[in-house]
């Protein structure tokens, strides 16, 4: 599968098969790709925590307040992405230019994780509705949790949806001078 095929196929999975475990070598392949994600000054200002079993179920519960993300309970794997400090050069740039490079880097990391998962036949869903303090405690983390990615195999029959995206003319401008 090439990148365009991955981009076309990848969707947020909201129906995981709770009986189908993700093999260790598949998890390792996803983490290997994630390590290659670009970041400001190559600082990688984040930590990745892979949760299985009861830890995954506990993290899922921390994403389900107010009735949100009910499907997450069926995901056999939860990847927690928490913040770490900037490297010195990125910290200076962030302060001087008032740009949040860490959030950008975490977004890029998430794209790498979900694209690699798609290539390996897994469904994924990026969850931003979460209780950071609860997940920090579950995972023994010392940085704020920014995203959780639910991963697993989609249930049999889970349909590929048509992508609804804004037209290129609404999203892109070309400037020449």
N, C-alpha and C positions, 0 to 999 in steps of 0.2 A: 504494500500500500504506500503510495507516495503522499507527500504532505497535503496536497490539494484534496486527495481522497479522504485523508484523515479529517481535515477541516470540514469537508462536506458531511461526513458520517457522524462525527462526534456531536453528541447531544447530552443534555442533563438527564441522567437515568433516575427515574423515580419509582422503579420496581425491580428491586434486587432479589436474586434467588438466595435465600438464607441458608440453604442446604449445600451450596456449592462453594467450597473454600478456594481461596486464591493461593496457588502454589508458591512456595518460598522463592523459587527461581524467577517467577513473574514479578514478585515484589522487588527483588534485587535488581531486575532489569529496569523497573520504573525508577528506583532510587538512583541507579547509575546514570540514567538520562537526566534526572533532576539535578544532579551534581554539576552537569554541564551547562545549566541555564546561566545566561549572562546576568551580571549584576553590576551596579555602580562600583567602579574601582576594583572589580572582582572581589568585593567584600563579603558577599553572601550573608547579609545581616538577618539571618533567620535560622531556625532549627526545625528539623523535620522529625516528628514522632509518629511511628507507625503503631497503631493499636489494633489488636485482635481480641477475640473472646470477650470476656467481661469488660475489659478496658474499652473495647470498641462500643459495646452496648452502653456503657456509662457515658462515653463521649457523645454518642447518639442522643441520649436523654438530655444532655446539656445543649443540644441544638433544637429541642422540641418545645420550648416554652411557648405558651399561648397557641398551641395547636399547630405549630409550624413543623415542617420536615418529618412528618410521621413515618414516611418510607425509610428514613435513615436507620431505624431499628433492624432492618433486614440486611443492611450492608455488612458483610463480614469483616471489612477493613475500613478503618478511619485513619486518614492521614491528617495530623494536626500540624499546622504551620504557625510557629510563634516567632516573635521578634527577638533579635539579638542586637547588640550595639553596632553602630557603623564602624568601619575602619576609619582611621583619622582623616584621610583625604576626602572620603565621602561625607564625613561629618562636617568638615569645613565647607564643602560645596553646598550641602543641605542648608546650613545655617546662613551662608552668604547669599545664596540664590533663592532661599525660602522654597525649596522644592523637597518633597517627601520621597526621596529615592527608595527608602525601605519598602514603602507600599508598592511602588513600581516594580521593584525586584521580586516581591512576593507574588505579584500578579504574573510576572514572567515565569517564575518557578511553577506556579499553578498550571499555566498553559503547557509547560513541558510535561508535567505529571499527567495531565488529562490527555494530552496527545499520545504519549507513550502508552498509556492505559488503553486507549482506543485501538492503537495498532496491535496490541496484544489481546484484543477481544474482550476487554473489560468495559463495563459501564462506569461512569463517574458523575458526581454532582458536587459542585463547589458550594459550600454552605457558609454564608456570612452571618446568618442569624444564629448567635451562640452566646453562651454564658462563659466569658473568658476565665473568670476566677474559678469557676467549677472545673473547667478543663485543665487549667494550670495545676490545680490540686490533684486531679486524677492522674495526670502525666508527670507530676513533680517538676514542673517547669518554673523558670525564673523570669520569663518574658511574657508579655501579653500575647494571647492567642488571637490571630488575625483571621485565619480561615481554617476550615475543616473540609477535607475532600472525602466524600463517601465513595468507596470503591468496591466493586464486586461484579459478578456476572449478572446480566439482566435476566429476568425470568423468561422462560420460553414464551414466545409470542409477543414480547414487548415490541411494539411497533416503532419503526423509524418514522419520525415526524418530518413534515416539510419544514424547512427553515424559513422563518419569516424575518427578513432583514430589510432595513431601509435601503432605498435605491442608492446607487453609487453617487448620483448627482446630489443627494442630500448629505452625503458623508465626506466627499472628496472635493478639494479644490486644487487646481494646477496653476502655479504662478511661474512666469518666465519674465526675466528682465534683462 
